[in-house]
Amino acid sequence: MTVPCQRFAFMNRPLPAAGLDIGSLSTEVVVMGSRGIMGYSIVSTGSSIQRAIQSSLDLALKHAGVTRSHLAATVATGYGRFNLPFPARQVTEITCHGRGARHLFPKTRTVIDLGGQDSKVIVLDDQGRVIDFVMNDKCAAGTGRFLEVMAGAMETRVEEMGSLSLQARKRISISSMCTVFAESEVVSLIAQGVNREDIIGGIHDSIASRIHGMAKRLRVEDEITFTGGVAKNLGMVQALKRRFKTHINLPQEPQIVGALGAALIAKDSLQPPP
């Protein structure tokens, strides 16, 4: 699956920079000009990281109206950042998501990032620097992959889960966050005739509870910004708002925030030293 790139009004041509976020499920690229985002792309990583990188970069460059030879700097992040077929600086996802979130919402102090295969809570200081984080990359709980498995058990599309959960009439508790056991629990609830919307709402509440538990290990402060592909799920957004009892910033395209942060770091490298 490929998400169409967005084209922006052409910025100044000199010295564009690119940020790549190569994840297990998707690869994002953001091309930055002197005045902001020139173009971006989102491509499924699939079975070939190299192919995903080439495809996503080519799409973003095409919609930015520049070629690879125009790029003055490139920064890569994500688990596949060491597999680039061309030279680029590598920066951690923690740093890139913090930088991207802070750029979009300048008062951000906490970032919740739910991606395809991991979940992160990142705390920033008042200057936007990362001061602490906690990350779950050992199991699928709280990730896009977990939601995909639950969607399969519910015989629905993962893209529909958010709107369905907003129709929930009562709170259903999903006690297990192990993917295998949670799937069995969902199948049992279906067999009992429990409303599908209520079950999906319970799945989102369980994920929100787990993320809140991770966050309690840190000194979380407002404002909170929600990034990653799972942030496109409005049911998940609402569940996190209920659990954290505060407003949560939601980027227009939350899936590119890591790549945006990487592009901003690449752009910074073009500035002359003070």
C-alpha positions, 0 to 999 in steps of 0.5 A, a space after each residue: 500500500 502506498 499513501 499518495 504524497 502531498 505537494 506543497 507550494 514550491 519553496 526556495 530551491 536552494 539546499 533542500 534536505 531529506 529525512 527518512 524514517 524506515 520502520 518495520 511496517 512503513 517508510 516515510 520521507 520528508 523533504 524540507 526547503 528553506 521555508 518548510 515541508 516541500 513534499 512527503 511520502 509514506 510507503 509500506 516497507 514490505 519485504 524489501 527495505 531497499 525497495 521501500 527506501 528508493 520508492 518513498 524517496 523518489 515519490 517525495 522528491 517528485 512531489 517536492 519538485 527536486 531530484 536526489 542530486 539537489 539534496 544537500 543533507 540526508 538524515 535517516 531514523 527508524 530500525 532500518 536506518 543502517 540499511 541505506 544504499 547511500 550515505 546519510 547520517 543516522 539519528 535515533 527515533 527518540 530524538 527525531 520524534 521529539 524534534 518533529 513533535 516540538 516543531 509542530 507543537 512548540 510547547 510539547 513536553 511529552 510525546 507518545 509515539 505508537 508505531 507498527 512494532 513499538 511504542 514510546 513515551 518521550 519527555 522533553 525539557 523546555 528547550 525541546 531536548 530529550 531528557 527521558 523516555 521509555 520504550 516497548 519494543 519487545 512485544 506487540 502490545 500497544 502497537 499497530 501490529 497489535 491492532 491489526 491482529 485484533 482487527 482480524 479477530 473482529 473480522 474488520 479492517 484496522 482503518 475502521 476500528 477508530 470510528 467503530 470504537 467511538 460508537 461503544 455504549 459501555 466499557 469492556 475490559 480486555 485484561 490481557 495485553 499479550 497479543 495471543 491471549 488478547 486475541 483469544 479473549 476477544 474471540 470469547 467475547 464475540 462468542 458471548 454476543 458482546 457488541 463489536 463496538 464495545 469490544 473494540 472500545 475495550 481494546 483501545 482502553 486497554 492499550 491506553 492503560 498500558 501506555 499510561 502505565 509506561 508514562 507513569 515511569 517518567 515525569 510526564 508533563 503537558 503538552 502531550 503530542 501523539 505521533 505514529 501511524 496509530 495516532 490516525 485511529 481516533 478511537 485511540 486518541 479518545 482513549 488516551 485523552 480519557 486515560 491522561 485526562 488532558 488535551 492531546 495534540 494530534 498532527 495533521 499527518 502523525 505518521 511522518 513526524 519521525 521523518 520530519 524530525 530527521 529532515 529538520 536535523 538534516 536542515 540544521 546541519 546546513 546552517 553555518 556554526 555560530 
